[in-house]
Amino acid sequence: MRRVLCVRFLNWPIQAHHFTNHSNQKVDSQQQEQQQQQQERNDASTKASHSGDQQTPSADLNDSPPHELILYTEAQQSSHRTSDAIKDHRFLNHVFPSARSSPVVVASTAIVSENGVRPGLTLVEARSLESETGASKPFTKRHKSRSPKKPIGPTDFVPWNPDVQRQALKDIAEKLRQFAPLIAVDTTAIPDCLLLDVTGCGPLFGGEVPLAERLLKVTSAANLDARLAISESVAAAWAFTHPSGHLLHEAAAAKHRRQVAPGAADWDLPLIVIPQGQAETWLAELPITSGRLPMDDIQLLKRLGIVTLKQLCHLPQDDLPSRISEEGRLKVRQLRGLDDELLDALPEANPVQSIWVSEFGVKGKEHIKLVFQVLVEDVVKQLLVRNIGAIKATCDLKTEAGEILTVEANVVRPVQTERDLLELLNLKLETIRLRDTVMTAKMVLATAPLMVRRQQDLFHSEQQIHPEEELTTMINRLSSRLSANAVLTAQKTSSSAPEQAIQLDPIVNPEDKIRTGRTAASIPQRLVDPESVSPASQQTTSMPIRLLPYAVPIASKTEHPLKHGFSWDGNRYVVLSAVGPDRIQSRWWDEEAVHRDYYRVTTTTGPVLWIFQSLTNRLWYLHGVFD
């Protein structure tokens, strides 16, 4: 089973600022140390005195009182042109509407926050409060109600840069590579946590608890205040580290620290490990703010009296489209474990790759396949050493004319064998036209943790107990040969119209950027094991398997095909018996109105047909055939 670890950094905007400054100062100190060592080598006689002189100022700097910090939005936000920064600013403007017209506070240090300077406060008000409660100005009776709980030192006002925060998360992720091969930044706006896929990593550290404890030591050594949670899904792990919701939701909704009721669980802990299969039970009492729902949905549900995840998950799923947004419904399905969430992994600083260079080059697909074999042998050795699998192989071929041709192969499940990778790349190569000589080739793999290995059949060394292994191989071959968009899987929708009840989606995403919905790795298991499908999707229906491309008119509103028969495709049909009507009606919130009475009719010529009468125009239509 999948295990996900969420690392949340408390008051992350402030910690990110300190972390970035500390990293820059560390680089500067290293440069100064190198200059100092060079100076000591030039003057060996004064080495001891120089060393002592250099240590004293450092100690004085460390002992100097730190400045308090307030981060605020800039008046001109157009300078932030990255898509992530635009997304962060839109979310901030939605949570704090005053940010649309004036700069507001995004985060502040704990002492400043205790004295009233909180996220969402305008910059003018924040400066006013800071001047009233500053250490340089004595307190009077007029300020008694606002007197600080703790003395405030010098305060710095610094513009907030969301791009710096995201880059800081990526820098920290590189420090945590030793704990998981797959690390991703949270996809929510203004993220404050990292997500690690630790499936199968626990035994390497003596268990999941020792793994998390060692990770906490690493973050503590970097002067980072973190909270950790391990659960079986991204949604659950995020919820346990954010019991009060997003950092801005929490600031907008609560003015004081959440009080824990007697007998209730306190989730404000540095480390939480949820046992396998217990996530749904433990999630029940958490507030709905921990479900990553949009803020509009949270406010609406609270007005309806829905305040816990237990109440939310027990709502009738068919009624949710009329209540909350599509994004909110997706988050509910992820909380209930009905939909998986694939992590958008950060690229490794040292990726699995191999380069081939030739002075004379090669020409022709048969020679290119030999180059592929050399590259695949090299990258597979790296996969074996790291104990990970490849989910995507990209090979850039540079021709003599300078043109770059890209051969890309995606797989459904992580693979670690030369045969699988080489076969997929060779199949993809057949779809590309090569006319020039290839001089260099570079292969880079996107990696992921290996799936749990299944025991083979006792009497057949090649036969698997579960046929999903063979199905996975077939899907990989078809996707490489026909393209990823040609291999589809059917998903049941919530539409009332039979022609829209099924949606076809690609099994393998060609861009490898699936962030929501079911993961490709879980699809083969669902296809070969119907029992693994959730009970919500096992709804029986009298609808035929074969529907016509569109409903065919067979009778007007004045005719009655059940009594007098009807014509279709040049043939005359007389009805022997009819079962129905089965009324299908759309809900009031659906864009397209569907009001029909369906009948299953047996005709004299043999076929069993599915016809309906539209209740809006009273016309009769043929819609399907029962095989």
N, C-alpha and C positions, 0 to 999 in steps of 0.2 A: 504493500500500500504506500501511497505517496505521503511524504512528510515535508512540510514547509516550515522554515524558520523565518520569523519576522523580527528585524532589529529596528526598534524605534528610538530615535534620539530626541529626548525631551527638549522643548523650546529650541527646536532645530535652527531657526534663523539666527539666533544668537550664537549657538554653538558652532554653526557653519562659519560665521564671521571670525570667531576666535580661532577655529581650526585653520582657516585659510591664512590668517595673519601669522599664526604660529609656524605654519609650513614655510611661509616666505621669510620669516625671521630665522628659521633654521637654516635655510639656504644661505642667507646673508652671514650667519655665524660660521658656517662651514667655510665660506670664502675668507672671512676674517681669520679663521684658525689656520688656513693654508698660508695666508700672508704672514701670520705670526710665526709659524714654523720656519718659513723662509728667512725671516728676520733673525730668528734664534740661531739658525745655521750660519748666518753671516757674522753673528757676534756671539760666539760660544762662551766667552768670558762672562757675559751678563745674562746668561740664559735663566738662571734662578730668579734674578730680580725682575726680569721681564715677565716670567711666568706668574710671579706673585702679584705684580702690578695689574696683570690682565684679569686675575680672578676676583679682585676686590670690587671693581665696578660692576661685574656681573652679579655678585651677591647683592649689591645695593639696588640694582634694577629689579631683581626678583623680590626684594623686600618692599619695594615701593607699592603703595596701595593701588589696586586696579581701578580704572575708571568704569563707571556705570555706562550702559549702552542702550540707545533707543534707535531702532531701525524704522525708517519711514519711506513712503513711496515718493518718487520724484514728481514734480509738477508736469514735466514733459515725459510721457511714457513712450513716445514714438521711437525713442532711441533703442528700445528693446525690440529687435526685429526677429528674433528667433521664434519659431512656432511654440516652443515650450514656454517662453516668457510671456507671449501673448495669452496663452491658455491660463497661466498663473494670474495675470492681471485681470482677466475676465472673471475668474473665480473670486478674486479678492473684491472686485467691484460688486459682484452679486451678493457676497456675504455682508459687506459694508457699503451700502449705496453712497455714503458720503465721499468715498474714495473716487467717485466719478468726477467730482467737481473740485476737490482739494486734496492735498497730500494728507495721508493718515498714517498712524503708527501700525506697523506690522508685527513687531515684537519688541520686548524690552527685558532687561535683566530682572531677577526676582525682586530685589529691593525696590526698584522703580515701580514694578507692577503692583507691589503691596501698597504703594502710596498713590494709586489711582491712574497711573499711566498705562493703559491697557490697549491691546490691539483694537483698531477701529476708531480710536480717538483721533481727532484732527491734529495736525502738527501744531497749529496755533494754540490749541488747548493744552497739548503736551508741554510746549515751551512755557506756557503760563504756570502750569502746575509745578514744573521743574524749578522755575524761578521762585515760586512761593515756598517750596520745601527744600530748596538747596541748602547745603551746609554753610554757605557763605552768608546767609541771611538768617538772623535770629528769629525764633518763633514768638508770636504774640498771642494774646487771647483771641484775636480775630482769626488766627489760624489754628486754634486749638482743635477744632473738629477734623482738620486735615493734617494734624501733626503726624509725622511719619513714625511707623513702628520701629524703624531702625534708621540711624543716621545715613544720609545719602552723601556720597562723595562726589567728585567731579563727574559730570555726565556728558557723554559724547553723542551727538546726533549724526547718524551716518545713513546715507541713502541705501535703500534695499535693492539688491540685484539678484533676481531669481536664478539667473544663469550661474552665478557664483555658487549658490546653494546646491544646484544640481551637480556641478563639477566637483564640489566637495564630497558629495555622496559617492560619486564614481571613484574618487581618490581613496575613500575609505574602503570601497568594495575591493580594491586591489590588495588591501591589507588582510582581507578576510578570505582570499582565494584558497587558503589552506584548509578551510572548513567545508567548502562545497564547490563542485566544479561549475555550477550554474548560479549566477547572482544577477539580480535585476533590481532596478530602481522602481519604486512604487509608481504606478501609472496615474494616480490621483493628482489633481492640481496642487501645487506647492507641496511636494512630497517631503516627508520627514523620516522615511524608513527604507531599509533594504530588505529584499526578499531572497532567501536562499533555499534552493531545493536540496535538502539534506537526506533524500531517500537513500538508504543503504549506507550512509556515512557514520551513523551512530556507533557501530561495532569497532570502527577504526580508532575511536577515542574512549572506548570502554562503556559506551552507552550515550543516549541523547542528552542526559543531564550533564555528564562530564564535558561533552562537546559544547553545550551552552555555557557552562561555567568557564571554560577556557576562552571562549569568545568574549565573554564579559570582561575577563582579565585583559584581553587585547584592547578593547574599547576603553577600559579604565586607564590603561597605560598611556593612551592617547588623549587623556583628560576629557573623555566623552561620557556623558551621563546617558545610559541606554536602558531600554526595557526589552526583554526577549520573550517570545512565545513560540512554541513548536506545536503544530497541529497538522491535520490531514488535508488542509486546503488553504489556498491563499486568503480566501474570505474569512475563515475562522482565525487564522494566525493574526491577520490584521485587526480583527475585532478584539482579540484578547489584549493586544498592545495599545488599542485605542478605545478603552471602555467608555470614554466620554466623547468619542468621535474625533473628527479632524481637529487639528490644533486651532484653526480659526472658528470652527463650529463651537468648540469648547469655550473659546474666549467670548464669542457672541452670546452664548446661552447661559454661562455661569459666571458669577462674580466672585464666588468663593470656592474653596476646595470642596469637592464632593464628600458628603458625610456618608459613612457606611452604616446601614441599619444593623441593629443587633441580630446576630445569627446569619447575616448575609455574607457572601464571599467578598473579600477585598481584592480587586484585580490590580491595584496599584502596587505591584510587586516587580522586583527586578527580573525574575525568571519564572515562567509558567510553562510546564510541559503537559500537554493534554494527552491522556492515554488513547491508544488507537480505538476508534469507534465510539468515543465519549464526547466528541465535539458538539454534537447536536444537543445533548443534555446540558452541557456546561454553558452553551451559548444562550439557553432559554431566558435567563434572568438579566442578560445584558440589555441596556437601552437600545432603541432603534438607531441612535446616533452612531453606534459602532458598526452598522451594517453597510457603510459607504454609500448610502442612498443620497440622491440629490437633495439639496436643502429644501426645495419646494415640496418634495414628497414627504420629508420629515415633518415639516410644519403642518401639512394636510393630515398626516396620520395622527399627529398629536391632538389635533382638533377633533378627530374621530375617537379619541381615547385609546389609540394604539401606541403604547409607550415602551414595550419590550419586544425583543426579537421572537419570543414565544408567541405572543399575540399576532405578530406580523406573519410568521410562518404558518399559523393555523388559519389564516384567512383563506377563503375559497379562491383557488388560483384562477378560476374562470372569471372572477369578478375584478381581479387586479387591473386589467387594462382600463377599466372605467375609473380607477382611483389614482393610480400612480403612472409615472412615465415609463417608456420602454427601457430606459437605462435602469430605473428602479426595479422593474420586474426581473431584469437580468441579474441584478445583485441579490434579489431574493432567491432565485434559482441556484445561484452559486452558494449562498448560505445553506440551503437545504441539501447541497451535494448533488443536485440534478445536472448542473453544468460545471465542467472543469474550467480552469483558467490557466492558460499557458504563459509562463514567464517570458518576457521579452529580454533575453539575457544580454548583459553587457559584453562587448567583445573583449577577449583576453588581451592583456598586454603582451603575452608571449603565446600567440595562437599556434595551433597545429598546422604547419605548412611545410612545403617543400618546393624547391626551385630547380629547374633543369635548364642548362644553357649549353648551346653547341655553336662551334665556330662555323660549321658548314650548314647546319640546319637539316630538317627532314621535310619531306613532301609526301603527301598521300595519307589516307586514313589508316592504312595498315601500319605505317611507321609511327603515326601519332598514337596508336593504341599501345605500341611498345613504350613510348614515352610515358603514357598513362600508367603502365605497369610499374615503371621505375618509381614514379612519384607516389603511387598508391602503396608500394612496399615501404617506402620511407614514412609516410604519414601513419600507416597502421602500426608501425613500431612505436611511434609516439603515443598513439591511442592506448596501446597495451601497457606502456610505462605509467601513464596517467590513470588507467582504469576507467576510461570514459568511452563513449560511442559517438559516431558522427551522424548528424541529422541532415547535413547539407554539405555537398562538395562543390567547390567552385574552382575551375581551372581557366586561367587567362592565357591564351595563346597569342604571342606577338610574332607577326609575320615579318618578312624581310622588308616589306614596304612600310612598316610601322603600324599597320592595322592590328587591333586587338580583338580577338574573337573569344567569347566567353562560353564555356561549356559548364552547365550547372545541373546538378542532380539532387533532388530532394527525396527523402525517405520518410516513411511513416513512423518507424521506430528506430532508435539509435542502433547503428551497426558497428561492428569492430573487425570485420573480416575482409581480406583482400578481394575475395571472389565477389562479394556483394557490391562493393564500391566500384570495382573495375567493370563489372557487368552493366551497372547503371550508367556509368560514364560512356562506355562504348555504345550503348543504345542511344544515348543522347547525341553522341558524335555523328550517328548516321543521319540525323536531321539537319546537320549543318553543312554548308558548301565550303570546301577548302580548295583554293586555287593557287595560293602562294606558298612559299617555303616558310616553315615555322622555325624561328631562331631560338626563342625562349618560351618556357612554360612555367607558370606558378600556380600551385594548388594550395588552397586554403580551406580548412574544414570548420564548420560550425558544430560545436560539440554539445553534448548533454549527458546526464547520468545514464548508465546502462539500465535496461529493464531487468526485473527479477527473472533469472533463468528458470525455465520449467524442466522438470524431469522428463526424459524421453521414454517411449514405450519400452517395456521390459524385453520384448522379443524382437523389436525392430529398431536398429540403431538410428535410423533416419526418420522414423515416424514419431510425431509429437502427440502427446496426450490431448492437447487442444489444437484444433486446426487453424487457429488464428495466426500461427507462425507461417504456414503456407499461404494464407490469405494476404499477409503482410508482404511476402515476397512478390506475389502476383500484382498487388497494388503498386509496389515500387517499380516493377518492370513496365506496367502499362503507363504509369505517369511519365516515365522517362522516354518511352517510345511515342506516345500519343499526345503528350503535354498534360500538365497537371489539371487543366480545366476540363479535360475529357473524361476524367475518372470522378464520378459524383456519388454522393450518398444522399438518401432521402431523409428528411427531417419533418416530423409532424408539426404543424402550426396550429394556432388557436383560431383560425378563420372558420366561420360557419359555412362558407361556400365550399362545396366538395371540390370544385376545380382549383381551389387555393389551399386545400387542406395539407398538401405536401409541398415542401420546398427542397430543391436540389442544390447542394453545396459541394464544392470541391473537397475531396478528402485531404489532398496535399496542397498546402498554400504555396503558390510559386514564389511569393515575396517573403515567406517565412516570418510574417509579422502578425500572427494570430494572437490577439490579446484576450479575446473573450470567446465564449462558446466552448463546445467540447473540443478537447485536444485530439489531434489526428491519431495519437497512439492508442486512445481508448476506443476508436471506431471499429477496428477489427474484432475486438472482444464483444462489442454490442451486436455485430453482424452475425457472429457464429454462436453466440450464447444469448438467446432471447430472454433467459431468466435474469440476466444482468440489467435489463431495461427496467426503469423505475415504474412502479405501479401506476403512476399518473399517466404514463404514455401507453398503457395496455388497455385501451378502451375499445370495446367491441363495437362494431357498426355493421349495418346491413348494406353498406356501400360496396359496389362491385370493384374488383381490382382494376378492370379495364374501363376507363372513361373515354368518351369521345373527345376529340380535340376541342370541340365546342358543342353546346346544346343545340340540337337540330329541331326546328319547329315541325310538328307532325299534325297539329289540329288547331282550329281556331277556337275562340271562346264559345261559339254556338254549337260546336261539335263535341261529341263525347267518345273518345277513342276506346274507353273501357267497354262500351256497349256496341259500338258500330265498327271498331277496328280502325286501323290507320295504315298509311303508306310510308315506306322509308327505303331509300336506295333502289327504287324501282320495283320493290316487292310489296305485296299486300299482306298485312298481319291481322289475324283475328285473335282476340284475347279469350283464352279458356278460363283463366283464374287470375285474380289480382290480390296481392297482400298490401295493405296500407289503409289509410295514408300515414306516412311518417313525416311529420311537419318539421321543417328546418327553417329557423328564423334567425336573422342576425340580431345582434344586440344594438341598443340605441346609439352606442358610441361608435359603431363601425361606420366607415365612410360610405360603403356601398350597401344598400339595403337588399337583403335576400329573404324572401318570404315564399316558400314553396311547399307543396304537398307531393311527396314521392310515393310511387307505387312500384312494386316488384311484380311484373306480369309474365305469365306463361302463355305462349302463343301456339297456334295449331301447327306451325311449321317447325317448332322445336326450340328456338333460342329463348332464353329468359332475359327480358329486357328491363331496364330501369328508366321509367318515365316520370315526369312531374308536371304539375300544373302551377304556373306562376300565380300567386295570389294578388299580384299588383296589376297585371294586364289580362289575367284569366286565360292565357294561351297555354297550349300543351307542348311539351318538348321531350325528346329522347336524349338521355344523358349517358347511359352506359349499358354494357352487356356483361351478363354473368356467364363465365366460362365453366 
